[in-house]
Amino acid sequence: MQKKSLNPESLRSVLLQDIKSSSRSFSPIIRNGWAIKFSLYLDVNILLVFMSMHTGQTIIKYYDNERDAIKYINYVISKDAQETIEA
């Protein structure tokens, strides 16, 4: 039995629908000059987006471990948001 292949538009649509139904996103928070956006995918994959309110520096990190995600959040908010940091 052959599987019917999806065209690129259909594949994007299916993928977008999967992401929408399998993810949760939370409102951004501001800490020490950093805007932090937190999202979960399948309740185990963590996407963090940080943006400095002063410089506009944006950092995007992905974790599959809550402990490591929290360590990185604490690292970023301990840094001066008015200076560029190493991601």
VOGUNU-895554 format. One record per residue (C-alpha): residue number from 1; residue in three letters; x, y, z. Coordinates in pm, whole numbers, plus 50000, padded with zeros to 5 digits. Layout:
+-----+------+-------+-------+-------+
! pos ! code !    px !    py !    pz !
+-----+------+-------+-------+-------+
! NUM !  Ala !     X !     Y !     Z !
...
+-----+------+-------+-------+-------+
***
This chain:
+-----+------+-------+-------+-------+
! pos ! code !    px !    py !    pz !
+-----+------+-------+-------+-------+
!   1 !  Met ! 50000 ! 50000 ! 50000 !
!   2 !  Gln ! 50145 ! 50336 ! 49898 !
!   3 !  Lys ! 50119 ! 50641 ! 50117 !
!   4 !  Lys ! 49992 ! 50953 ! 49950 !
!   5 !  Ser ! 50260 ! 51221 ! 49966 !
!   6 !  Leu ! 50167 ! 51573 ! 50068 !
!   7 !  Asn ! 50256 ! 51875 ! 49863 !
!   8 !  Pro ! 50462 ! 52142 ! 50044 !
!   9 !  Glu ! 50158 ! 52362 ! 50120 !
!  10 !  Ser ! 49963 ! 52071 ! 50268 !
!  11 !  Leu ! 50266 ! 51962 ! 50469 !
!  12 !  Arg ! 50307 ! 52313 ! 50615 !
!  13 !  Ser ! 49937 ! 52320 ! 50701 !
!  14 !  Val ! 49953 ! 51982 ! 50878 !
!  15 !  Leu ! 50268 ! 52085 ! 51066 !
!  16 !  Leu ! 50116 ! 52419 ! 51172 !
!  17 !  Gln ! 49802 ! 52243 ! 51295 !
!  18 !  Asp ! 50014 ! 51997 ! 51495 !
!  19 !  Ile ! 50214 ! 52277 ! 51655 !
!  20 !  Lys ! 49897 ! 52472 ! 51743 !
!  21 !  Ser ! 49730 ! 52172 ! 51902 !
!  22 !  Ser ! 50041 ! 52051 ! 52087 !
!  23 !  Ser ! 50185 ! 52372 ! 52227 !
!  24 !  Arg ! 50111 ! 52617 ! 52505 !
!  25 !  Ser ! 50246 ! 52968 ! 52513 !
!  26 !  Phe ! 50251 ! 53208 ! 52803 !
!  27 !  Ser ! 50243 ! 53586 ! 52819 !
!  28 !  Pro ! 50586 ! 53750 ! 52825 !
!  29 !  Ile ! 50723 ! 53881 ! 53153 !
!  30 !  Ile ! 50975 ! 54158 ! 53217 !
!  31 !  Arg ! 51263 ! 54095 ! 53459 !
!  32 !  Asn ! 51565 ! 54323 ! 53505 !
!  33 !  Gly ! 51520 ! 54480 ! 53162 !
!  34 !  Trp ! 51467 ! 54149 ! 52981 !
!  35 !  Ala ! 51138 ! 54047 ! 52817 !
!  36 !  Ile ! 51105 ! 53670 ! 52847 !
!  37 !  Lys ! 50862 ! 53457 ! 52645 !
!  38 !  Phe ! 50812 ! 53094 ! 52746 !
!  39 !  Ser ! 50644 ! 52821 ! 52537 !
!  40 !  Leu ! 50596 ! 52448 ! 52581 !
!  41 !  Tyr ! 50561 ! 52192 ! 52302 !
!  42 !  Leu ! 50421 ! 51850 ! 52396 !
!  43 !  Asp ! 50466 ! 51955 ! 52762 !
!  44 !  Val ! 50836 ! 51858 ! 52761 !
!  45 !  Asn ! 51008 ! 52082 ! 52506 !
!  46 !  Ile ! 51077 ! 52436 ! 52626 !
!  47 !  Leu ! 51131 ! 52734 ! 52397 !
!  48 !  Leu ! 51267 ! 53051 ! 52558 !
!  49 !  Val ! 51288 ! 53388 ! 52385 !
!  50 !  Phe ! 51467 ! 53675 ! 52559 !
!  51 !  Met ! 51480 ! 54034 ! 52438 !
!  52 !  Ser ! 51668 ! 54318 ! 52600 !
!  53 !  Met ! 51437 ! 54617 ! 52650 !
!  54 !  His ! 51741 ! 54844 ! 52608 !
!  55 !  Thr ! 51951 ! 54701 ! 52324 !
!  56 !  Gly ! 51700 ! 54483 ! 52138 !
!  57 !  Gln ! 51936 ! 54185 ! 52165 !
!  58 !  Thr ! 51727 ! 53872 ! 52114 !
!  59 !  Ile ! 51825 ! 53527 ! 52236 !
!  60 !  Ile ! 51633 ! 53213 ! 52145 !
!  61 !  Lys ! 51704 ! 52890 ! 52334 !
!  62 !  Tyr ! 51545 ! 52546 ! 52325 !
!  63 !  Tyr ! 51557 ! 52297 ! 52612 !
!  64 !  Asp ! 51418 ! 51951 ! 52677 !
!  65 !  Asn ! 51505 ! 51982 ! 53045 !
!  66 !  Glu ! 51331 ! 52222 ! 53284 !
!  67 !  Arg ! 51632 ! 52242 ! 53517 !
!  68 !  Asp ! 51861 ! 52365 ! 53238 !
!  69 !  Ala ! 51598 ! 52614 ! 53117 !
!  70 !  Ile ! 51568 ! 52763 ! 53466 !
!  71 !  Lys ! 51947 ! 52787 ! 53498 !
!  72 !  Tyr ! 51962 ! 52981 ! 53172 !
!  73 !  Ile ! 51675 ! 53211 ! 53271 !
!  74 !  Asn ! 51859 ! 53293 ! 53595 !
!  75 !  Tyr ! 52183 ! 53350 ! 53401 !
!  76 !  Val ! 52021 ! 53597 ! 53161 !
!  77 !  Ile ! 51829 ! 53798 ! 53419 !
!  78 !  Ser ! 52147 ! 53831 ! 53627 !
!  79 !  Lys ! 52313 ! 54011 ! 53332 !
!  80 !  Asp ! 52287 ! 54383 ! 53259 !
!  81 !  Ala ! 52017 ! 54423 ! 52991 !
!  82 !  Gln ! 52190 ! 54741 ! 52872 !
!  83 !  Glu ! 52492 ! 54544 ! 52753 !
!  84 !  Thr ! 52516 ! 54272 ! 52490 !
!  85 !  Ile ! 52577 ! 53930 ! 52642 !
!  86 !  Glu ! 52711 ! 53604 ! 52504 !
!  87 !  Ala ! 52426 ! 53365 ! 52441 !
+-----+------+-------+-------+-------+
***
